């Protein structure tokens, strides 16, 4: 038995080593394609449909969904948590591609911009907009990145048994190496490989979880959850309002996240968007559906989890308790942090999956997190190099130096995120802070970006009002709760609602303020929307038609 465990551990480390070498190989392969800032940040706008779709999906889902959100929310809501997966698929992927991709690609090419702050500068004729936007991205991406590192490191601890700090440092080093080598080309190519791993991994996870003796098939799952609490299988549960906020936050939120919108900038041409839309939506449905479905089964494993972790439950760990009582005990332990909610899904999968397949689980979440982390790091670094240094302080910076600075800033951001994760591991509000960061960034950018794409009537004052209403509501609410100790325990509960309101509020503020404030000149709007080019083309066609008519006459 001891020899088998040693062989299995050796196999896990070899598989992990092969994955690491593959990621580094991708970085080395793509390094020769990154000669300019556009190459490093957008892959030269040459990304095809399948890779674009996988890059979008793998950036969408990280260790936070597999280790944190899916387990915690699945335990809380049961099967109704699948509404989040449906929202992610229909709003976060399908509608995002249908509504945003084509217009974003064409307008950013026409305006010759490669970042969100650059787009806002050109669209609203405001260099200050670019500077402030860049700072917001860099500052609020740090806790988001830190929470991804934290969730992934807990999985390393549970599967491989290595220390939390060692896992963090390993992840940071791997991200830094392959990202700084190849930039967005490395992210895109590796995302395709990682996406394939994720699809195989979630299929096996669902199959083994459903057939575990604690569940015994989908029919028994429904019966068991109903016995524990009938709300766990209702289509519209009593606590549906809080679930709705989560659907809005995780689905509509991606419309304003720079690391997600970047995927539309980098598409090769508009012809590939249809294929990318279909592939991306299917990928999203499979990954989100599987993650939240596994989370919804977590109540069925309550007794086993308590038996395996008696130190976390003190006198409450009674072997004879029924499943409903066990779920109550486990819920209390997660609320008071004596049992980490990030350990829930890893422990369930550790029980359900054969030991050799645990490495596939690790690689699955590692794949999801690598793409997310890389995209976040790249977008944050570009905010400083492209939008601040090149765009304001050193406009004549050479291509060689700009790419060098991008690599340096990538390393710097990885370092800051690592420190955040190291010191925030035991802070109970780190995942809540991730929700606030998500809501803050999307709240600041969603309305100015969305209206800026489609509506000529949005004004500079309207865009600024939308930006600061979303940003301000999220930041002020978070500070109010943090400065009052009696309110701090409720931060995790109100984070999804606050993030959602931060995104929805600017959608109302922007048009109201725009109707009351001075409009942009016709010349500026014609330039932004390319109207003058249409007029020129029509005039040219008309001129040629007249010339042909004269010639015939």
N, C-alpha and C positions, 0 to 999 in steps of 0.2 A: 504493500500500500504506500509506504513512504517513497519507494522508488518511482511509483506511478505519479505521485504528486510532484516529485522533482522533475520528471520528464515533462509533465504538463506545464509546470512553471517555466521550464526551459523553452518549450514551444511558444508560450505566450510572449516571452521576451524576444525570441527570434522573429515572431510575426510583427511585433512592435518595431523591432529594428529594421525589418524590411520596409515597413510603412515609412519610417523616418528617412531611410535612404531614397525611397521613391520621391518623397517631397523635396529633398535636397536635389535630387536629379532633375526634377521639374524646374527648380530654380536655376540650376546651371544651364539647362537646355534653353531657357527663355531669356537668359541674361543678355545674349547678343541682340535681342529684339528691343532692348530698352535704351535707345540712344537719345531720346528726347523726353521732355516732361509728359507730353501726350502719350508717348509709348509706355512710360512707366505707370501713368495713372489710368489710361484707357485702353492700353494694348493697341494704340494706333487706330482705334475705331474699326477694327477688323474682326470682331468676334462674331462667330456664326450662330445659328439658331439654337442648336442643342446645348452648346457650351454656355450661351447666354442664359438659357432657361435653367440649367443646372446651377450656374453661378448665382442666379437670383434666389433659387430655392435653398441652396446650402447656406447662403448668407442670411436668409430669413430664419432658419432654425439652427439653434446651437445647443450647447450643454444646458442652457437655462431651461429650455422646453423639456428636454429629456430627463434632466436630473431635478430641476426645481419645479417649474410650472405644472408639468403633466402630473407629477406625483401629488403635489399639494392640492391642486385644483380638482384632480380626479378623485382624491380621497374626500374632498369637501362636497362635491356635487354629484359624483357617480356618473352614470351614462349621459346625463344632460350636458356634461362638459364637452361632448362632441359638437355642440353648437359652436364652440370656439374653432374647432377644425373646419366646420362648414364655412364660418365667416372668413377664416384665413384663406380658404380655397377660392370662394366666390368673390370676396371683396379684396383681400390682400394679394391675390394672384391674378385671377381671371379679369376682373374689372380694371385692376391696375395696368395690366398689359393692354387691354382694349382701349382704355381712356388716355393713358399717359404716354405709352411707349412711342407711338408714331410722331406725335406732336413734339415730345421732348427731343427725340432724335433730330428732327428737321430743324427745330428752332435753335438748338444748341450749335448745330453745324453752321447755320446761317449767321449766328451772332459770334461764332468762333470762341465759344466758352467751353471749359472742361470741368468746372466745379459749380456747385449750387451757389456759393457766394458770388462767383463771376456772373452767373445768370441773373441774379438779383441786381447786380450793379448795372448791367447793360439794359435789363428790362425796365428798371426804375430810374435810370440815369443818376445813380448815387454811388460814389466810391465809398462813402461811409457805410452804406448797406453791406458792401463786401467785407469791410474790416470787422464790423460788429458780428456779422454772420459767421465769419471765420473763427472768431474768438469763442462764440457760443458752441460751435461744433467741437472745437478742441477741448474746451472745459467740460462739457457735459457728456462727451464720449468716454471720458476716463472711468467714471463709475460703471458705465455699461460694459466696457471692456473688462473691468475688474470682476464684475459679477460672472462673466463668462468663464474667466480663469478659475474663479472659486468653484463654480459648479463642476467643471471638468476635473479639477484636482480632487474633489471628493470621490469621483468615480475611480480615479487612479488608486486612491487609498483603499477603496472597497474591493477592487478587482485584483490589483497587484500587491496590495499590502505595503506600499512604500509611503514614506512620510508626506504630509500635506505640503510642506515647504519645498521638498525635493521635487514633487510633482509640478508645483507652480514654476519653479526655475526651469525644469525641463521643457514645459510648454512655451514659456517665454523665449527660451533659446531657439527652439524649433521654428516658432513664428518669425522671429527676427532673421534667422538665416535664409529661409526660402523666400520670404517676402522681399527682403532687401536685395536679393539677387535678381529676381525676375519681375517684380512689381505686379501689375494687373494681369499680364500675360501668364505669370506663374499662378496667380489666383484662379484664373479662368480655366486653365488646363487641369490644375489639381482639383478644381471644383467638379469637373466632369468625372474624374476618377473617384473622388470622395462621394459624389452622388450615387454612383453605382454601388459602392459599399453600403451606403445608407439604405438603398432600396432592398438589397439582399438581407441586410441586418434586421430591418423592421419586420419583414415578412417572417423571419425565424422567431423574432421576439414575440410576435402575436401568436404564432402557432404553439410555441412551447408554453406561453403563459396560459392560454385557454385550456390546454390539456393537462395542466398541473392538477394534482389531487385536490388542492384547495378550491378549485373552480369546477373542473370536470366538464367543460364544454359550455357553449353559449347559453343553452337552455338552463343549465344549473346556475350560471352566473345571474341570470334574470331572477330566478327563484331565490337565490341566496341574498342578492342585494335587496329584494323586496322584503324579506324577513328582517334584515338589518334595519332598513328604513325605506318605506315606500317612495319617499322623495327621490331616492337614488336611481329610480328607473322611470320617473315621470318625464314626459316630453317637455312640459313647461312646469318646472318645480316652483315651490313657494318662494324661494330666494332667487327668482329669475332676474330681478332687477340688477343685482350685483353681478350676475353672469353676463348680462347685456353689456355692462361697462367693460368687462374683460374682452368681449367680442369686438367692441369698438376700438379699444386700445390696441389690441394685437392685430386687427385687420385693417382698419383705416389708418392706423399709425404708420404703416410702411409707406404710405403715399407721401409722407413728408420727411422720411429719413434719407439723408444724403447718400449713405452707403447702398441703399436700395435703388434710388433714382440713377445712381452712377451706371447701373447695368444697362439702362436705356441709352445713355450717352454713347456707350462703347459698341453698340450693335453695328454690324458691317453695313447694312443698308435696310431700308424699310421693307424690302421684299421678304426678309427672314422673320418678320415679327409674327406672322400668322402661325408658323411652325413653332416658334418659341413660346407663343401664348398657350398652345395646346399642350406641349411638353411640360412647360412650367406649371400649369394648372394640375395636370395629372400627378406630377411629382409632389406638389404641395398637398394634394388630397391624400396620397399614400403616407407621406411622412407625418403630417399633422394628425391624420386620422389614427394612425398606429400609435403615436406617442400618447395622445389623450385617451385612446381606448385602453391602453395598458394602465394608465393612471386611474381610470375609472374602476379597475378591478382591485385596487389596492386595499379596499375595506375587507375583501375576502381573505387577505393574508394577515389580518391583524393579530390573530392568535399566534401564528408562527413567528411573527416579528417580535412579539412580547416574550415568547419562550426563548428566542435566541439572544435577546438583549435584556436580561433580568436586571442588570445594573442600572438601566435607564428608567425602570418603572418601579423600583423599590417594592413596597408592600402591595402594589396593585397587580403584580404579576401572579395571578391565580390560574393554575392550569385548568380548572374546571369551568371557568367563565365561558359564557356563550359568545357568539360572534358579535352581537350587538354591544355587549358589555366591553368586549375587547376593543372594538372600534372606538368607544367612548374613552377608554384608558389611553389608547394610542393618540387620539386627538388631543387630549389634555397634555400629554408628554410633548407633542410637537408645539403646542401653544406656549408652554413654559420653557421650551428649548432644551429640555432634558433628553429629547430624542430629535435629532436634526431632520427636518423635512427633506433635505437634500440626500439623505441616506435611504429614503423610502423606495424609490424605483431601483437603485443599484442593488438593494437587498432582495427585492422581489425577483429581479432577474437572476440574481445569484442563486436563488432557490429554484427558479423555474428552468433555467438553461443548463444543459450539460456543461461540465467544467471546461472542456476544450473550446466551447463556443463563447465563453465569456470574453475572450480576446476579441471576437468579432463585435461584441457589444462595445468594448472599449474603443475599437477602431471606428465604429459607427459614430459615437458621440465625439470622438477626437476629430473625425472628418467634418462633422457639422460645425464644430467649434473653430477649427482651423480656418475655414472659409469666412465665418463671421468675424473672427478676430482680425484676419488679414484685411478684410474690407474696411472694418472700423479703423484700424491703424492707418491704412492708406488714405482714407478720406480725411482723417484728423491731421495727418502730416501734410497733405496737400493744402489744408486750410491755412497752414503757416507759410509754406514755401510758395505756393502758387498765388494765394490770395493776399498775403501780407508782404512777404519778402520780394517776390517778383512783381506783384501787383501794386506795391506802394513804395517800398524802401529802395529796391534795386531793380528797376524795370529793365535794365540792359544786361541783366545777369545771363551769362552764356549757357547754352544747353548742357554742357558738361557739368558746370557747377550747380545748375538747378537740379539735375538728376542726383548728383552727389549729396546735395542738401536734403533731398527727399529721402534718401537712404538713411542719412544721419537722423532726421526727424522721426523716421519709422522706429529706429532703435531707441530714441528718446521716449517716444510714446509707449513703447512696449515696457520700458523701465518704469515709467510712472504707473502704468496699469498693474505691473507686478507688485509694486509697493502697496497700491490700493488693496490688492487681493491678499497680500501677506498680513497687513494690519487690520483688514476688514473681515477676516475669516470668522471671528467670533462675534461680530457685530450683527445682532438679529435683524437689522433693517437693511442689509446690503441688497437683498433681492428687491425689497420695496424701493430702494434708491434707484435700482435699475429701471423699475416701472416709471419712476419720476423722471429719470433721464430720457427714457423713450418718449414719454409724453411731452417733456419740455422741448426737446429738439423738434419733434414733429409738430408740436403746437406753434413753435416759432416759424417754421418754414412752410407748413402745408398750405395755408391760405394764400400767402403771397406767391408761392410757386404755382398753385393750381389756377388761381384767377389770372396770374400773369401769362399762363399759356393760352388761355381761351378768351379772356374778356378784355377788350380794349378800354373799357370804362374804368378800370381800376386805376387809382391815382397814387402818387408817391405817398401822400399822407395816409391813404387807405392801407397801403402795403405796410407802412411803418406801424400803424395802429394795430393791424392784425398780428404783426411780428411780436410787438411788446405785450399785447393782451394775452397771447398764448404763453409766452415766456414768463411774464409777470405773475399770472394766476398760479402756475405750477410752482415757481420758486417761492413766492410769498406764502402759499399754503404749506409747503414743506417746512419752511423756516418757522412758521407759527406753531406747527406741531412739535418740532424739535426743541423749541425754546420753552415749551411747557411740559415738564416731565409727566404730568398726569395724562397728557394726550399722546405721548410717544407710543404706548402699546397699540394705538389704533392706526398707526401709520400704514401698516401692511393692509389693513382693511379698506382704507380710503384711497390708496395709491391708484388703483385702476380707474376709479371715478374721477379723481383729480386729473389724471393723464388724459382721459377722454374729453372732459370739459375743456382742457387746455387746447385740444385740437378742434372742437366744435365751436367754441366761442369766437375765434378769429374768422370762421366762415360767415358769421353774422356781422362782425365788426367791420370787416373789409368793405363789403358793399355799402353799408350805412355811411361810413366815413367818406367813401369814394363819391357817393351822390352829393355830399355836402362840400366837397373841396375841389379846387381847380384841376382841370383835366390836362393830360399831356397834349402837346402840339400834334397836329396831323402829321408833320414831317417825322417826328420821333416814332409815332405809332406805325407809319408806313415803313420805316426802316426796320423796326422790331419784327413786324409781321410779314415783311417781304412784299408789301403791296406795290412798291415802286418797280420791283422786278416784273411783276405781273403786267403793269402798265407798259413797261418797256417792251415786253414780249408781244403784247397785243398790238402796240404801235408798229413794231417791226413786221409782224404778219400782215397788218393792214397796208403798210408801205409796199411790201413785196407783191401783194395782191394787186395794188394799183399799177405797179410797174409791169406786171404780167398782162393786165388789161390793156395798158397803153401799147405794149409790144404787139399784142394780138390785133388791136385796132389798127 
